[in-house]
Amino acid sequence: MLIAFLRAHINRQILVALYNFITQIRKKIQSLFPSSSMSDSTELDSTPFDPLEPSIPISYPIKTLEELDSRAYFDSFHFPFNKSSVPLPTSAVSLPNRRRLLVCHDMQGGYGDDKWVQGGSNPDAYAIWHWYLIDVFVYFSHNLVSLPPPSWTNAAHRHGVKVLGTFLAEWEEGRQTCNKLLETEESARKYAERLAELSVALGFDGWLINMEIKLDVAQIANLKEFVRHLTQIMHLSLPGSLVIWYDAITVYGQLKWQDQLNENNKPFFDICDGIFVNYTWKNSYPKLSASVSGNRKHDVYMGIDVFGRNTFGGGQWNTSVALELLKNEDVSAAMFAPGWVYETKQPPDFQTAQNSWWNLVEKSWGIMNYYPKMLPFYSNFDKGHGYHISVEGGQLKDTPWNNLSCQEFQPCLEFTNDPTETIQVLVDAKEASYSGGGNITFRGFLEDDSYFSKRLFHGEFDLGDQPLHITYSVKSNGESLLGLSLQFSSSQNKRTWVLVAPKGANQLSNSFSKVITTHQVSELEADPEWVIHNGSIAMNNHILTEIRAVCYRRQPEHDGLRSEYMSYSQDNSQSCCPPKYFAILGHIAIKNSEGNSSFPPSDAWLVEAQNISISSAIGGSKIVSVKLIWQLKDGNKFLFPKYNIYLEKLENRDEGNLGGQVKGTCSYFGVAKVAAFYFSGLSVLPNTHSLRFIIQVCDSHGACQKLDDSPYFQLDVEGRSSR
């Protein structure tokens, strides 16, 4: 509670001074009472974390320079699980030549719910889903080296956003670290190379360098060499990578925040990719900083503390005040700690408050990223947390969960409080899902002869001569229909609106340039209420610029009103309200080929088990832990974007029956984004003969291999394993 209070009400400069003062008092007390138990209490808190021992995979920081130097992280059991699996799109490798928005995570000290690489159980875990407003994301914690959990990198990369880790030296401990880091020019280069190696190996895009300490002037030359060499080696190792300098220490070694780009910090700016200016700047500082930057004003990221500690405009719900000024001065912005909405429990709830807050950012700053930019394009609108999991229309899990790696392309919905909008539109984790744990739900009232349209995605995809094949899934009350409106722009900037929708959209034909009637597939085995719609269109040499949902109602038959409308009219004599509308959009897939997905057969895979642990438990049961890894036998290193993991427990037959074992129940277990998964502490009953681990391969279109055709590994719980 004390930390939260200080965080919300005391700015960084005062906090540093206060911390140093308290540290000096503590050291004085320890020198007077050397037998004091003050430093012993932490030793009894818990068993020390041993990264070499197999355990549930987690993300964790590097806390000491010795650990960084030894490269111990690469020997960790957790290292393979922490590699991001979603590469940065080619279109996002180079930063655009415009003002940009950098977001610095700094949420409750870092490594909370997001540390669980294979997912956690908190459906309210913090997440960001307004990536279309962001260019750069920084993962920040108060550790020496903050390595972004792969879930953040995967979600950000999917939306074309770069991800940076943080190298932070603060307090007296940071001073001691830097004495060693900057001891020689060679040591400065060595540690720069260690950081670059981590970034490349884990698949994120660079570093924020935050030196909040006082240094001797003699150390500045080596500090500059550290920054210069890190920037150079990052650029050589990873094209498009970034190194950003934080405005704290000056070229004279003073810990003195400048709140602008000036001669005291520009030498650092000149040798890296940008500067994150401290957030207590004044009205004129953005313009002054732009003038000092030369032709690099977009590399100046003016800080905004969302908690509002002496920040320009006050932060919080007034963050847009600072954004408006920076937009007018055409410099970039760095928003620090947008988790304020989450940490301070803004009403009425996190989902609503988050959407409202980012909607203000969108209105003041504008949309920065556009997608789809390339095919195939797929989204099931999963935010990376929810209350159930579905695969191709069938619900497999009904317990709360979170895994930001599962976040798919997020819609660019504009959330308004307009009372005239008769349809509510929500990305809803509680309504049914076709795939994953998300959907877009449309709920409200709609007249028979009207329709409602809502923007889902801003696109920037040049079709060339490629036809588009569109697939989407809908679950509705039967009379509520839902189509997709696609906007295309020609080379002459002529706009064409095409409606892709099921039968019954004839009344809308005058509102669109063309109407494509979908082919419908219903009666799905998993859930017959889901209807799959397929449609194709050729718009040669056009650009797909927008995708919208179109809600409308089935028209009454000529021989009379539909039963629901008749019932409604009878029950509502005043007839002042239109009929109810309810529809769920489960997913959208757009590709340029009509063929079905193809997967390598089961026998094309090599699946191995490692770190097998089988121990006895009460009543003859067993506890099993095992790590699975898999690859294609032909050596192809291609990774599919997602693997659903299932567990089947095979039981022994009764002694009176012939034969060996019978097929047990197959249950969904989790998701792997890399070709590895760790099962920890599985409880196995005495009558279980073996465990079959099934790896269901999923492609970029959202399709999944049939379970019977999927690769698997079978483990004898008595210690014998077979394939």
N, C-alpha and C positions, 0 to 999 in steps of 0.2 A: 504493500500500500504506500509506503514512504517513497519508494522508487517511482511509482506511478504519479504521486503528487509532485515530486521534484521534476519529473519529466514534463508534466503538463504546465508548470508554472515558473520554472527557472531556465533561463537560456544557457547556451553551451558555455559561454565565457565564465559566468558566475559558477556554474556547476564544476568546471575544471578547478577554479580557485578554491571552492569549498572542499572538493575531494582532496586536493593537495594539502590543505590545512588539516583535515581529519587524518590523513595518512601520516603527517608529521607527528601529531599527538599520539597516534597509535604506536608508532615506532618508539617514541619517548617512553611510553608506559611499558612497552616490552623490554626496553633497555633497563628500566628500573626494577622490573619484576620478571626476570628471565624464566622462572619456573611457572609463569602464568599459563593457564590452559586455554587462553584465547585462541591460539593457533592450532590447538589439538582437536577442537570440536568437529572440524570438517573431515577429519580422518575417519570418523565413525559413521559418517552419513550413509555411505553405501559402498558396495564392492566396486573397486576401480574398474573402469571400462577397459577391456583388453581388445583392441581392434584385430588382433590375430586370431582370436577365438570365434568359431562360428556362432552366430546369433542372428536374430531378426535384423535384416539389413537396415542400416540407418545412415543418414547424412550427418556429418560432424565437422567442426572446424579444426584447423591446425593452430595450436595455442602457443607453441614455442619456436624460436628460431632453430633450435637443435633438431626438433622434429621435422621442420622444413628442410634443413640441410641434409638430414640422413635419408630423405626420400622414403621414410617409413610408410607413408600413406599408400604407396604402390604395393606394399606387401600386405596391406590390410585385407581381411576377409571381405570387407564392405566395398572395396575399390571397384570391382567389376559392376556392381549394382548401381553405382553412382555416376556412371557414364550416361550422358544425355543421348537419347535415341532419335531425336528430331533435329535434323540439320537446319541451319539457317537457310531460307530460300535464296536462290541466286539473285533474285530481284532486290533483296535486302542487304546484300554484302556491303555495298557502298552506301554511306549515309546520304540522304538527299540534301541538296544545297538549298535549304530553307531552315527557318526556325524549327527547333525540335523540342520534344518533351521527354525529359529523363525522370524516372520515378525511382526513388531510393526507398527500399522496403522497410527497414528498421522497424520491425514489428515484434514487440514483447521480447526483445533480446535475441530473436532468431531461433531456429531449430526447435520449433514447437511441433504442431501437428504435421508440418511439412517434412520433418526429419524421417518419417516412416516411408521408406522408398517404395515398398510394396503396398502402401495404403494404410489408413487408420480407420477408426470407428467413430470419429466425430463428424456428424453431418453439417455442423456449423463451423467447420474449420475455415480460417481466413483464406480468402482467394481474391484475385483480381480477374475480372472478365471483360474490362473495357480496353482491351489491347489496341483497338483501332485508333485510340487517341495517343498512344505511346510509341516512342522510338527506341529508348534505351531503358533497361531495367537493371537496377543495382541491388544485389543481395548484401545486406549489411547486418553485422552483429558486433558486439564488443569483444571480439577475439582478434588475435593477430592476423590470421588468414581465414576469411569467411569464404567457404566454397559453396556456391549456389547448389541447393538440392536439385537433382535432375528433374524433379517435377516442375519447378519454376522454369528451368531452361526449356523443357519440352513444350510447356504451354506458351511461353513467350515466342520461341522459334516458330511454332506453328502459325503464329500471327505476324511473323516478320519482324519481331522485336529482338534487339541484341541484349545479351545478358552479361553483366560484369560481376566478378567477385570483388572483395574489399581487402586491401592490406592496410591494417590500422595499427598505429603506434600511439598509445596514450598513457597518461599518468607516469609515474616514476618507473614502472615496469617497462613501458614503451621506450623511455629514455635509455634504460640499460640495454634493451634490445638493439636500439639504433647505434649505440656505442660499438656493438659487435658488427652489426650490418655495415656500418660506414667506416670500419676500421681502416680499410684500404680500398683502393679502386677495384682491385681484384675481388674482394669480398662483396662489394656492391654489385658487381657484374654477376657473380655466382648466384646470389640470392634472386636477382632479376631473372636469371635463367631458370631457377627452380620454380618461380611463379609462372613463367611462360609455359613450362613443361606441364604443370598442373592444368592450366587452362586448356591446352591443346588435348591432353589426355581425357579430360572430362567433358569436353565439347562446349564450353562456354566461351565468351567472346572478348575477354580482357579484364581490366582491373580499374577500380577506383583506388587511388593512393591517398590515404588520409593520415598525415603526420601531425598529430595534435600534441606536440611536445616542444620543449625549448632545446635548441642545439647550439653548439659552439660554431662560430663563423667558419672555423677551419674544417668543419665537417660538411659544409654546404657543397663543396666541389664534388665530394663523393656521393652526396645525395642527388645532385644533378646527374651524375654518371649513372646512378641507379635508375632514375626515371628515364633518361635518354636510352640506356641499353635495354630496359624493359620494353619501351615503345618500339625500338628497332627490331628486337628479336620477336616480339609479338607480330609485327607486320610481316616479317619474313616467314614465320611459322604458320600464321593464320591470316590470310588476306581479309581485310575488312575489320580486323580487331581494333579495339580501342584501349587507350590508357588515359584516364581522366585524373587530373590533379585537384585535390580539395584545398580551398583557400583557408589555411590556418597558419602555417609557418611562413616566415618571410625569408628572403635571400640573405638576411643578416642573422638568421637563426632564432629570431624572436617568435614566440607563440602569440601572434597578434593578427586576428582576423581583419582583413582589409575591407570586406563587403563589396569589393569591386575589383576589376582587373586594373592593376597599375604597375608602376616600376618595381614595387616591392615583391610582387609575385609573378610578373610576366616572364622572367627567365625560365620558370617551370612550365608555364603555358607554351612557351616557344618550342619546347622539346618533347611535347606530348600531343594528344589529340583534343584536349579541351580542359576547361577549368570549371569546377563546381564552386561557384561563389557563395560564401557564407550568407545566411538568410536575413541578416539584420541590415540590409542595404536601404538607402534612402531613394527618394523619388528621382534624383538626377543620375544615380549611379549606373543604371543600365545603358543610358546614352553615352556616358563617359567611358564605360567599359567597351562599348562597341567601337568607339573612336580609337581606343588604345590597341584593340585587337588587329588593326589593319584590315585585311580582307577576310578575317576569320570570325566575324561577329556571331555566326551561328555555332561556333565552338565555345561560346561563352554561355554557360548554364547558370542563370541567376537563381539562387536557392530560395525556396519557399517552405517554411516549416508549417505543416498542416496543423500541428498543435497550437500554433499561433504565438510562440514565445518571441516577442519583439520583432516578428516578421512583418514585412510590408503588407498592409491591408488587413492584418489580423489573422490570416489563415482560417482554419475551420470552415464554416459555411461561407466565409468571405474570401476564400482562396482565389476566386475568380477576379478579385480586385487587382491582385498582383499580376495575374495572367493577362489581363487586359492591357496593363501598362507595358509588359514585356512584348506582347503581340504588336503593339503600336511602335515600339522601338526596334522591332524585328530582330530580337535576340532570343536565345533559347531559355527554357525554364527547367529547373530541377526541383521537383516536389519531394520533400522529405517527410516520410512517415504518413502516407495516406491511410495507414491502418488506424489512424485516429478515430475514424468512423466506427471501427470494430472495437477498439480498446475502450472507448468511452461509452459504448453501448447506446449510440444515437437512436432515438425512437423513430418509428414504432418498432422496427426490427432491422437486423443487419442488411438483409436482402433489399428491402425498400429504401433504407437510408443510403446504402452504397449506390444504388441506381440513381437516386436523387442527387447525391453529391457529384458523381461523375457526369451527370447530365448538365450540371452547372459548368463543369470543366469543358464539356463539349461545346456549350453555347459560347463560352468566352474564347476558347482556343481553336476550335474547329477539328474536324476529323483529319487524321494524319495518314492512316493506313487504309488501303483498299484491298478487298478480296471478295471474290476469287480473282487471282492473277494468273493462275495456271490450272490445268486439268490433270488428273481428276480432282474435283472439289467435293468434299463430303463434310457434313456436320450432322450430329445427332443432338446438338445444343447442350451437351453434357458440360456442366460447370466444374466437374471434378469433385463433387460431393453430392450426397443424396440419401435416399431412404430405401432404395431398391436397385437391383441391377437386372436388365433385360438383354437378351440376345435374340435379334431377328423376331421380335414380337412376343417372345416368351419370357415371363418374369422368372428369374432363377434365384434371386436373393431378395429378402424383404427385411434386411437389417440395415441400420445406419452405417455410412461409410464415407471416407474421403480419400481421394488420390488425384492430385492436381495434374498428374501425367495423363489422366484420362480426359482432360478438358479438350473438347473439340472446338472448331471455329465458332466463335461467339457472335451472335447476331448484333448488328448495329441498331438496336432498338432505341427509339427516342421515347423516354418515359415522361409523360405529361400528366398534369392534374386537370386536364380539360374536361369539365363536366358534360360537354356536348358529345364526347366520344362514347358511343353506346356499347363498344366492345372493349373489354379489358384484355390486355396482352401481357402474358407473364412467361418467363422461362421458369418452369415449375418443376421442382424436384419431387413433388408429392403425387402429381397425377401420373398416369400410366406412361411408360416409356417404350418405344419400339426397340431402341438399342441404348445401352448404358443406363444412366440414371436421370436423364433430362428430357425436355420436350419444350415446345412452345404451345401454351394453352390460350385459346380464344374463348372468352365467356362474356355473355351479355345479352343484348336484345337487338333484333334486326328486322326491319320491314321486309315484306316479301319482294318488293320491286326495287330494293336498294342493295348496295354492297358496301363493304368496309375494306379499306386497303391499309396495310402497314409495312413500312420498310423493314426488311430483314438484313440485307447485305448491300454494301457498296462495292461494285466490281470494277475491275480495270483489266479485263481479259480480252486480248485481240484474237478473234476467232480465225482470222485468215480464211481458208476454205474448209475449215473443220465443221461438220454438223455437231449439234449438241443433242445428247440423249439425257433426258431428265427423269429421275425417279424420286418419288417422295411418298411417305406413308401418312395416313390419316386415320384417326379414330374419332367418330362423332356420334351424335344422337340420331343420325339417319337423315334428318331433314336439313341439317346444317352442312353445307358443302364448302370446300376449301380448294382454291387453285393457287397457282403461282404466276405472278406477272413479271416478265423479264423485260428490262429496258435495254435497247441497243442503240448505239450511236454510230453513224456512218462517218466517212472521211469528210463529208460536208457538214458535220455536226447536226445532221437530221436525226431526230429521235423516233424510234419505233417501239411501241409497246405491244408485246405478245402475251396473251393469256393462255397458260397451259392449265387445263381444268377438266373435270369430268363432265359428262352429259348434264344438261340443265343450265348451261351458262349462256344460252342463246340471248337472253334478255340483256346480257352485258356486252354484246358484240359491238354496239355503237361506241363503247368507251375504250375500245382497243383496236389497234391496227389489224390484228389477226388473232383468231382463237384456234388453239390446237386442242382437240379432244383427246383425253388420255385413254389408254387401254388400262383396264383395272384388273387387278389380281386380288381376290378376296378369299375367304375360307382358308386362311393360313392355319396350319396344323397347331401352331403354338397358341394363337389367339385369333379366332375368326373375326373379331371385331375390328382388327386392323385391315385397312385396305391399301394396297400398293398401287400407285399411279405411275404409268410410264408414258412419256411423250417425246417426240423428236422434232427438231427444227433446224433448218439450214439458213444462216444469216451471214453469208460470205462477206468477208472484208468489213465486218462490223466489230464493234467493241461492246462486250457485255458490261454495262455500267451499274445496273441495280437489279436486285431481286426483292420482290414484295409478295406478301401473302394477301390473297383476296378472299374475303369471307362473303358468302351469299347463301340464299336459301333455295331449296328445291321448289320449283313452281307447282301450284296445285294442278291436278289432272283435269282434263276438260270435262270429265263426267262428275265433278264435284270437288269440294275442298278436301284436302288430306285430313286424315282422322285426327292428327295432333292439333291442327289449326281449328278444326271444328270443336274439339274438346276445349281448346283454349278460349274460343269465342263464347262457348256456353258458360264457362266458369268465370268469365270476366265481362259482365254485362256492359260495363262502361266502355270497353274496347279502346282504352286510352294508351295501352302499351303494346309494342310489337311483340311477336313471338320470341321465345327464348332461343339463343344461339349458343352452341357448345361444340367445339372441335379441338382436337389435339394434333399438332404437327409433330410427327415422330422423327423424321430425318429428311434430308435433301442430299441427293447425289447427282452430280453432273459430270459426264465424261464424254469422250469423243468416239467411243466404240460401243456397239450394241451388244457385243458378246458377253457371255457370262464369265465370272471370275474362274480362274484355274489355279489349282494349288498342287504343289509337289505331293506325290503319294506318300503314305506313311513310311514305306520302306526306303524312301529317298533321304530320310533323316537319320542322323546318329544322335541318340539320346543317352547321356551318361549320368550316373549318380556319383556324387562326391560327399565327403564329410558325413557319412552314414553313422547315425547313433541310435541304437536300440537298447532300451533299458527296461527293467521290470518295474511294474507298479502294483498297487494293491489289487488283490483278487485275480491275479493272473493276467491282468491287462499289461500293455506295453506302452511306452512313450517313444515315439519315433521322430527323429529329425533327419533331414536329408536335403542336400543341394542338388538340383538338376541343372544340367547345361545341355544345349542342343545346337546342332549345326547340320547343314546339308552335306551329304557324303561326297558330293562332287567337288567340294572345296569352295563353292560359291559363297562369298561373304555377305550376300544380300540379306538384309534383315527385313522382315515384315514389320509393319508399324505396331502390331499388337498381337499378343498371344493370350487367349483365355485359358485359365488353368482349372482343371477338374480333378477330383479325387474319387476313385471308385474302390471301395473296400470289398474284397472277395472273401466270402465266408466258406468254411468247410461244410460239406454235406453231413447230414445225420449219419451216424455209424451204420444204420440199417440200410442205407441207400448205396448203390454202386456209384462209382465215379469219384472224381476228386473234389472240385470246388464248384460253386454256383456263382452266377453273376450277382454282384451286390448293387447297392444304390449308387448312382453316379451323381455327385454334387459339385456345383460350381464353387471354386475356392478363391480365385483372385485373378489379377491381370499382371502380365509381365510385359515390360516395354523393352527389355533387353533379353537376350537368349539365355536367361538363367532365372531360377526361382528357388527360394529357400523355404522349406516347410519346417516349422519349429514346434516341437512339443505336441505332435499329433497323438491323440489318445486312441489306442487300438484295443478293442475287446478281445478276450481270449479265443473266441471262435473265428477270428479273422485270420485267414491263411496268408494273404498277400495284399499289397496295395498297388493299384494301377493309377499312375499319374498321366493324365491325358493333356496334351498341349494342342489346343484348337487355334489354328493359324487364321488370322484375319488380314484382309488386304486394305489398300487405301480407299477402296470404294465403300467400305463398311461391311463387305460380305465376309462370312466365316465358313471355314471348312466344316463338313459334316463330322460329327464326333467319331463315327465308325471309321472314317478315313484319316483320322488325325494321328500324328506320331504319339507314342506313349512310352513309358518305362514302367516295368512291373518289378516290384520289390518284395521279396520273401521276408516277412517280418521275423522269421527265425534267423535271419542273417544271410540267407542265400538270395542272390539277385539274378534275374534273367531278363532277357529282352524279348 
